Amino acid sequence: MIRLSKSDKLLTMATTVDVAEMQAFIAVVVEGSFTSAADRLSTDKARVSRIVRRMEEKLGVRLLNRSTRRLSVTEVGRDYFERVSSIVKAAEMAEAAVAQRAEEPKGRLKLTAGAEFGTMRVDGWIAAFLHKWPKVTIETEYTNRLVDIIHEGVDVAIRIGPLEDSELSARKLGELSYGLYATPAYLQRAAAIRTTDDLKHHDLIMHAPRGRPGWTLVNGEKTAKVSHAPRCAFDNTIAAMNAALSGLGIVQLPTYMGEPHVAEDRLSRLLPGWARIAAPVHAVFASTRYMDPKVRDFVDLCRDGFKSDVERLG
């Protein structure tokens, strides 16, 4: 006949998880008495005592040492306390997450983004979000300065480029790719373009927000510097695009700006594969823990919208 040890018997028991019992035991250990635990749980001392004794009978071990003067936790009780504390914490967080997921987004959502990207991309995401959630209102600040979202009360910032180290949370929406473009009319009258070296013989239109025009183009492992003076230098990409659409020269644009004009035969793509390195785009917000439903849902919509635009533009 095979005899089971006490530990083997515990392992063969059917596991029954009762979070309320665990919370009662945790309260007793933390408070150091049944009376204080009962006050914490808004119940009576006798009920808490019965719960703990029932737990001991179910587990087949003594969790607490009782005397008329003091209460102490046994070694196995201490181990059990540490384990159930983690379980209860996880259960509480799961419950809070589900409750937030079920809540309808509402209230004011304050956003910030770069002026150009905000106008040409984020506007569409905002419209889709407001149509979906009628109880939300939106306040935006489109600016090229780095907004302090904590001190300025901003819920979500859409940022392009590498992120600085901070305690903020972020979700990557995608990457902004680039290309070289010019009008078919300009290309017909200008010299042929077969390599990046040929760009030195052309009129260039550059986005130079800090007054230092120049391009660093990459194609796989190859890199090319384009540093000769442009015919036009702008501190705004939309202005640079408009100059190119007027036939003034070659411009480097984000593909979301250039490709729609290619589809309409207003621009042509040059030197495929050559462009600046793609820039990451992130939604930045205060915390991922207990996210406000409107923040969570807006970030999800931005991610899906970015993916949809990339697939549409190819």
C-alpha positions as CSV (number, residue, x, y, z in Angstrom):
1,M,0.0,0.0,0.0
2,I,1.3,3.4,-1.0
3,R,1.3,6.1,1.7
4,L,1.1,9.8,0.7
5,S,3.0,12.4,2.7
6,K,1.2,15.6,3.8
7,S,2.7,17.5,0.9
8,D,1.6,14.9,-1.6
9,K,-1.9,15.1,-0.2
10,L,-1.9,18.8,-0.7
11,L,-0.8,18.4,-4.3
12,T,-3.6,16.0,-5.0
13,M,-6.3,18.3,-3.6
14,A,-8.7,19.9,-6.1
15,T,-7.6,23.6,-6.2
16,T,-10.4,26.0,-5.2
17,V,-9.4,29.7,-5.5
18,D,-11.5,31.9,-3.3
19,V,-10.3,35.5,-3.6
20,A,-12.5,36.7,-0.7
21,E,-10.9,34.2,1.7
22,M,-7.4,35.2,0.5
23,Q,-8.3,38.9,1.1
24,A,-9.5,38.1,4.7
25,F,-6.3,36.2,5.5
26,I,-4.1,39.0,4.0
27,A,-6.0,41.5,6.2
28,V,-5.4,39.5,9.3
29,V,-1.6,39.2,8.6
30,V,-1.3,42.9,7.7
31,E,-3.4,44.2,10.6
32,G,-2.0,41.7,13.1
33,S,-5.4,40.9,14.7
34,F,-8.8,39.6,13.8
35,T,-10.5,42.7,15.2
36,S,-8.5,45.1,13.1
37,A,-8.9,42.9,10.0
38,A,-12.7,42.8,10.6
39,D,-12.7,46.6,10.7
40,R,-10.7,46.9,7.5
41,L,-13.1,44.5,5.8
42,S,-16.3,46.1,7.3
43,T,-17.4,42.8,8.9
44,D,-17.2,41.1,12.3
45,K,-14.4,39.4,14.1
46,A,-16.1,36.1,14.4
47,R,-16.6,35.8,10.6
48,V,-13.0,36.6,9.8
49,S,-11.9,34.0,12.4
50,R,-14.2,31.4,10.8
51,I,-12.8,32.2,7.3
52,V,-9.2,31.7,8.4
53,R,-10.0,28.4,10.3
54,R,-11.9,27.1,7.3
55,M,-8.9,27.9,5.1
56,E,-6.6,26.0,7.5
57,E,-8.9,23.0,7.5
58,K,-9.1,23.0,3.7
59,L,-5.3,23.2,3.3
60,G,-4.5,20.9,6.2
61,V,-2.0,23.2,7.7
62,R,-1.8,25.9,10.5
63,L,-1.5,29.3,9.0
64,L,-1.6,31.3,12.3
65,N,-0.5,30.8,15.9
66,R,-3.1,32.1,18.2
67,S,-2.9,33.0,21.9
68,T,-4.9,35.3,24.2
69,R,-2.2,38.0,24.0
70,R,-0.9,37.9,20.4
71,L,-1.2,36.5,16.9
72,S,1.7,35.3,14.8
73,V,2.1,33.8,11.3
74,T,3.6,30.3,10.9
75,E,6.4,29.7,8.4
76,V,4.0,28.0,6.0
77,G,1.5,30.8,6.7
78,R,4.1,33.4,5.7
79,D,4.8,31.6,2.4
80,Y,1.1,31.3,1.7
81,F,0.6,35.0,2.5
82,E,3.3,36.0,-0.1
83,R,1.8,33.8,-2.8
84,V,-1.9,34.8,-2.3
85,S,-0.9,38.5,-2.1
86,S,0.4,38.2,-5.7
87,I,-2.8,36.4,-6.7
88,V,-5.1,39.0,-5.2
89,K,-3.1,41.9,-6.7
90,A,-3.3,40.3,-10.1
91,A,-7.0,39.6,-9.8
92,E,-7.6,43.3,-8.8
93,M,-5.6,44.6,-11.7
94,A,-7.4,42.2,-14.1
95,E,-10.8,43.4,-12.8
96,A,-9.8,47.0,-13.2
97,A,-8.6,46.5,-16.7
98,V,-11.8,44.7,-17.8
99,A,-13.9,47.5,-16.2
100,Q,-12.0,50.1,-18.1
101,R,-12.2,48.2,-21.4
102,A,-16.0,48.1,-20.9
103,E,-16.3,51.8,-20.2
104,E,-17.3,54.1,-23.2
105,P,-14.8,56.8,-24.0
106,K,-16.1,60.2,-23.0
107,G,-14.8,63.6,-22.0
108,R,-12.1,65.9,-23.3
109,L,-9.1,64.5,-25.1
110,K,-6.2,66.9,-25.4
111,L,-3.7,66.1,-28.2
112,T,-0.5,67.5,-29.7
113,A,1.3,66.7,-32.9
114,G,3.7,68.4,-35.4
115,A,2.0,71.1,-37.5
116,E,2.4,69.3,-40.8
117,F,1.8,65.7,-39.8
118,G,-1.1,66.8,-37.6
119,T,-2.8,68.7,-40.5
120,M,-2.3,66.0,-43.1
121,R,-2.7,62.8,-41.1
122,V,-3.9,63.3,-37.5
123,D,-6.9,65.3,-38.6
124,G,-8.3,62.3,-40.3
125,W,-7.8,60.1,-37.3
126,I,-9.5,62.7,-35.1
127,A,-12.5,62.8,-37.4
128,A,-12.9,59.0,-37.4
129,F,-12.5,58.9,-33.6
130,L,-15.2,61.6,-33.0
131,H,-17.6,59.9,-35.4
132,K,-17.1,56.7,-33.5
133,W,-17.4,58.2,-29.9
134,P,-19.9,61.0,-29.8
135,K,-19.3,61.7,-26.1
136,V,-15.7,62.7,-26.6
137,T,-14.5,66.3,-27.3
138,I,-11.0,67.0,-28.8
139,E,-8.6,69.9,-28.1
140,T,-5.5,69.9,-30.3
141,E,-2.2,71.9,-30.4
142,Y,-0.3,71.4,-33.6
143,T,3.2,72.7,-33.0
144,N,6.8,71.8,-33.8
145,R,8.0,72.5,-30.2
146,L,8.4,69.6,-27.8
147,V,5.4,69.8,-25.6
148,D,5.7,68.7,-21.9
149,I,2.6,66.5,-21.9
150,I,2.6,66.1,-18.1
151,H,2.8,69.7,-17.0
152,E,0.6,70.9,-19.9
153,G,-2.1,68.4,-19.3
154,V,-1.8,66.7,-22.7
155,D,-3.3,63.2,-23.0
156,V,-1.5,62.0,-26.2
157,A,1.4,63.4,-28.3
158,I,2.1,62.1,-31.8
159,R,5.9,62.3,-32.3
160,I,8.1,61.6,-35.3
161,G,11.7,60.4,-34.8
162,P,13.6,58.7,-32.1
163,L,12.2,59.2,-28.6
164,E,14.2,60.6,-25.7
165,D,14.6,58.5,-22.6
166,S,11.7,59.4,-20.2
167,E,9.2,57.9,-17.8
168,L,6.5,58.4,-20.4
169,S,4.9,55.4,-22.1
170,A,4.8,55.1,-25.9
171,R,3.3,52.9,-28.6
172,K,4.9,52.7,-32.0
173,L,2.4,53.5,-34.8
174,G,4.7,52.8,-37.7
175,E,7.5,54.3,-39.7
176,L,7.5,57.4,-42.0
177,S,9.2,56.5,-45.3
178,Y,10.4,59.1,-47.8
179,G,11.1,59.4,-51.6
180,L,12.4,61.9,-54.2
181,Y,9.8,63.5,-56.4
182,A,9.5,66.0,-59.3
183,T,6.9,66.9,-61.8
184,P,6.9,65.1,-65.2
185,A,7.2,68.6,-66.9
186,Y,10.4,69.4,-64.9
187,L,11.9,66.0,-65.7
188,Q,11.3,66.4,-69.5
189,R,13.3,69.7,-69.7
190,A,16.0,68.7,-67.2
191,A,19.1,66.5,-67.5
192,A,18.6,62.7,-67.0
193,I,18.8,61.3,-63.5
194,R,20.4,57.9,-63.2
195,T,22.5,58.1,-60.0
196,T,22.6,60.3,-56.9
197,D,25.6,62.1,-58.5
198,D,23.3,63.5,-61.2
199,L,21.4,65.5,-58.5
200,K,24.2,68.1,-58.5
201,H,23.0,69.2,-62.0
202,H,19.4,69.8,-60.8
203,D,17.4,72.4,-59.0
204,L,16.7,71.0,-55.5
205,I,13.9,72.0,-53.1
206,M,14.9,71.2,-49.5
207,H,13.2,71.2,-46.2
208,A,15.7,73.1,-44.0
209,P,13.9,74.0,-40.7
210,R,17.2,75.1,-39.0
211,G,18.8,76.8,-42.0
212,R,21.1,73.9,-42.9
213,P,19.9,72.4,-46.1
214,G,21.3,69.0,-47.2
215,W,20.3,65.4,-47.8
216,T,21.7,62.2,-46.5
217,L,20.3,59.5,-48.8
218,V,20.5,55.7,-48.1
219,N,19.8,52.7,-50.2
220,G,20.5,49.5,-48.2
221,E,24.1,49.7,-47.1
222,K,25.0,52.6,-49.5
223,T,24.9,56.2,-48.5
224,A,25.1,59.4,-50.5
225,K,25.5,63.0,-49.3
226,V,23.7,65.8,-51.3
227,S,25.0,69.1,-50.0
228,H,25.1,71.6,-52.8
229,A,22.9,74.7,-52.4
230,P,19.3,74.2,-53.2
231,R,17.3,76.5,-55.4
232,C,14.6,76.7,-52.6
233,A,14.9,76.0,-48.9
234,F,11.8,76.0,-46.7
235,D,11.1,75.4,-43.1
236,N,7.9,73.7,-44.0
237,T,7.5,70.4,-45.9
238,I,4.1,71.4,-47.3
239,A,5.6,74.6,-48.8
240,A,8.4,72.5,-50.3
241,M,5.9,70.1,-51.8
242,N,3.9,73.0,-53.3
243,A,7.1,74.4,-54.9
244,A,7.8,71.0,-56.5
245,L,4.2,70.8,-57.8
246,S,4.9,74.1,-59.5
247,G,7.7,72.5,-61.4
248,L,10.6,74.2,-59.6
249,G,12.7,71.1,-59.0
250,I,13.3,67.9,-57.1
251,V,11.9,67.5,-53.5
252,Q,12.2,64.9,-50.8
253,L,8.8,64.1,-49.3
254,P,7.2,61.6,-46.9
255,T,5.6,59.0,-49.1
256,Y,2.2,59.8,-47.6
257,M,2.5,63.3,-49.1
258,G,4.2,62.3,-52.4
259,E,2.5,59.1,-53.5
260,P,-1.1,60.5,-53.9
261,H,0.3,63.1,-56.4
262,V,2.1,60.2,-58.2
263,A,-1.2,58.4,-58.5
264,E,-2.6,61.6,-60.1
265,D,0.4,62.0,-62.5
266,R,1.3,65.3,-60.9
267,L,4.6,64.0,-59.5
268,S,7.0,61.2,-60.5
269,R,9.2,59.1,-58.2
270,L,12.9,59.4,-58.8
271,L,15.8,57.0,-57.9
272,P,13.6,54.4,-56.2
273,G,15.2,53.0,-53.1
274,W,17.2,56.2,-52.4
275,A,15.8,58.4,-49.6
276,R,16.5,59.4,-46.0
277,I,16.2,56.8,-43.3
278,A,12.6,56.1,-42.3
279,A,11.5,57.8,-39.1
280,P,9.5,56.1,-36.4
281,V,6.2,57.5,-35.4
282,H,5.0,57.0,-31.8
283,A,1.9,57.9,-29.7
284,V,3.3,59.1,-26.3
285,F,1.2,59.3,-23.2
286,A,1.6,59.3,-19.4
287,S,1.1,55.6,-18.4
288,T,-0.1,52.2,-19.7
289,R,-1.5,51.3,-16.3
290,Y,-5.3,52.0,-15.9
291,M,-5.4,54.0,-19.2
292,D,-8.4,56.3,-19.7
293,P,-10.7,54.6,-22.3
294,K,-10.5,57.6,-24.6
295,V,-6.7,57.6,-24.6
296,R,-6.5,53.8,-25.1
297,D,-9.1,53.8,-27.9
298,F,-7.5,56.9,-29.7
299,V,-4.1,55.3,-29.7
300,D,-5.5,52.1,-31.0
301,L,-7.3,54.0,-33.8
302,C,-4.1,55.9,-34.7
303,R,-2.2,52.6,-35.0
304,D,-4.8,51.0,-37.2
305,G,-5.1,54.2,-39.3
306,F,-1.4,54.4,-39.8
307,K,-1.3,50.7,-40.9
308,S,-4.2,51.2,-43.3
309,D,-2.5,54.2,-44.9
310,V,0.7,52.4,-45.4
311,E,-1.1,49.5,-47.1
312,R,-3.1,51.9,-49.3
313,L,0.0,53.8,-50.4
314,G,2.0,50.6,-50.9
